[in-house]
């Protein structure tokens, strides 16, 4: 029996900026339908840049080569108008910091409704989902309140009428997740979605993400520097270091049989429960020195 092709396939992806050292080098990643792939690594490893390349949101001065295919369709070189038809519908993204991702001049409800309106605008029936500063059409309002309730917001009407600065960090992140899920995309990219949250709220958001992915059957590309966080949501992991994917495997394989020194360092720093009382905490540098990794 032939395995189903991946919905997202990245092959030989390279990104450079001017005369600088390459930011991404021969990145290969594949995500199957309904699969959850975690991409981990420290800041500057290329995780977010990979996500931006998939979304067609690289800076203007970036030079990209390689292949990014969505359900077999080549995205590299696609113009922005064609890309816009895919963003939010086929795939969407939840950014790390909701205060910069959300528009401070629009209520949360209007921003969620705008995602819906843009989706239907492409189908030429946007009028029934009319959105402006003073009014959201009744059927759009129903959908907005429904998705806000779905992502665990207890008072969706109040949150919908609130501006981002009037919401807590957890509420803002849930609004972003609601926007990403509004049109039921087949792939959701989560870019460090819990980094700005305290531990208690972080746990709630991770449970929410897990629940929503199960409910919708969407695939996920979950980006984080924290292996412990990724292991709670994902079934497989790709490790990035200095712009390269250095190791891939399922979660159990990575935790038990990591091969690359950098990956072993990530596992050690994630498994602090194994450190004997009074012992020095492990550092990534210890493992990089051991393996001769720069």
Long-range contacts (C-beta under 8 A, 24 or more apart in sequence): 4-32, 4-33, 5-71, 5-72, 6-30, 6-31, 6-32, 6-33, 7-31, 7-32, 7-33, 7-70, 7-71, 7-186, 7-187, 7-219, 8-54, 8-68, 8-69, 8-70, 8-91, 8-187, 8-219, 8-221, 9-67, 9-68, 9-69, 10-50, 10-53, 10-54, 10-66, 10-67, 10-68, 10-69, 11-66, 11-67, 11-69, 12-65, 12-66, 12-67, 13-50, 13-53, 13-64, 13-65, 13-66, 13-67, 13-68, 14-64, 14-65, 14-66, 15-46, 15-49, 15-53, 15-58, 15-62, 15-63, 15-64, 16-62, 16-63, 17-59, 17-61, 17-62, 17-63, 18-61, 22-243, 23-49, 23-62, 23-243, 24-49, 24-50, 24-53, 24-243, 24-244, 25-242, 25-243, 25-244, 26-66, 26-244, 27-66, 27-240, 27-243, 27-244, 27-245, 28-245, 29-221, 29-238, 29-245, 31-187, 31-219, 31-220, 31-221, 32-219, 33-186, 33-217, 33-219, 34-217, 34-218, 34-219, 35-219, 35-220, 35-235, 35-236, 36-213, 36-219, 36-220, 36-222, 36-233, 36-234, 36-235, 36-236, 37-219, 37-220, 37-221, 37-222, 37-234, 37-235, 37-236, 37-237, 37-238, 38-222, 38-223, 38-224, 38-230, 38-231, 38-233, 38-234, 38-236, 38-237, 38-238, 38-251, 39-221, 39-222, 39-223, 39-224, 39-237, 39-238, 39-240, 40-223, 40-224, 40-225, 40-226, 40-227, 40-230, 40-237, 40-238, 40-239, 40-240, 40-266, 41-225, 41-239, 41-240, 41-241, 42-225, 42-241, 42-284, 43-225, 44-242, 45-240, 45-241, 45-242, 45-243, 46-240, 46-242, 46-243, 46-244, 47-191, 47-223, 47-224, 47-225, 47-240, 48-96, 48-191, 48-192, 48-223, 50-223, 50-240, 51-93, 51-189, 51-191, 51-221, 51-223, 54-91, 54-189, 54-221, 55-83, 55-87, 55-91, 55-93, 55-189, 56-80, 56-83, 56-87, 85-122, 88-115, 88-118, 88-119, 88-180, 88-182, 88-183, 88-185, 89-119, 89-122, 89-183, 89-185, 90-185, 90-186, 90-187, 91-185, 91-186, 91-187, 91-188, 91-189, 92-179, 92-180, 92-181, 92-183, 92-185, 92-187, 92-188, 92-189, 93-180, 93-188, 93-189, 93-190, 93-191, 94-173, 94-176, 94-177, 94-180, 94-188, 94-189, 94-190, 94-191, 94-193, 95-176, 95-191, 95-193, 96-191, 96-192, 96-193, 96-195, 96-196, 97-196, 98-164, 98-169, 98-172, 98-173, 98-175, 98-176, 98-196, 99-164, 99-165, 99-172, 101-176, 102-164, 102-172, 102-175, 102-176, 103-164, 104-163, 104-164, 104-165, 105-163, 106-133, 106-163, 107-160, 107-161, 107-162, 107-163, 108-148, 108-159, 108-160, 108-161, 108-162, 108-163, 108-164, 108-167, 108-172, 108-175, 109-136, 109-141, 109-144, 109-145, 109-148, 109-159, 109-160, 109-161, 110-136, 111-175, 111-179, 112-144, 112-147, 112-148, 112-160, 112-175, 112-178, 112-179, 112-182, 113-140, 113-141, 113-143, 113-144, 115-179, 115-182, 115-183, 116-140, 116-143, 116-144, 116-182, 116-183, 119-182, 119-183, 143-182, 147-178, 147-181, 147-182, 148-174, 148-175, 148-178, 150-178, 150-181, 150-212, 151-175, 151-177, 151-178, 151-181, 151-208, 151-212, 152-204, 152-208, 153-178, 168-201, 169-196, 169-197, 169-198, 169-201, 170-197, 170-201, 170-204, 170-205, 173-197, 173-201, 173-205, 174-205, 174-208, 177-205, 177-208, 177-209, 177-212, 181-212, 181-216, 181-218, 184-216, 184-218, 185-218, 186-218, 186-219, 187-218, 187-219, 187-220, 187-221, 188-213, 188-218, 188-219, 188-220, 188-221, 189-220, 189-221, 189-222, 189-223, 190-220, 190-221, 190-222, 190-223, 191-223, 192-223, 192-224, 192-225, 193-222, 194-224, 194-229, 195-224, 195-225, 195-226, 202-229, 206-232, 206-233, 209-233, 226-270, 227-254, 227-266, 227-267, 227-269, 227-270, 228-270, 231-255, 231-270, 239-263, 239-266, 241-293, 242-294, 260-291, 260-293, 261-287, 261-288, 261-290, 261-291, 261-292, 261-293, 262-287, 262-288, 262-291, 262-293
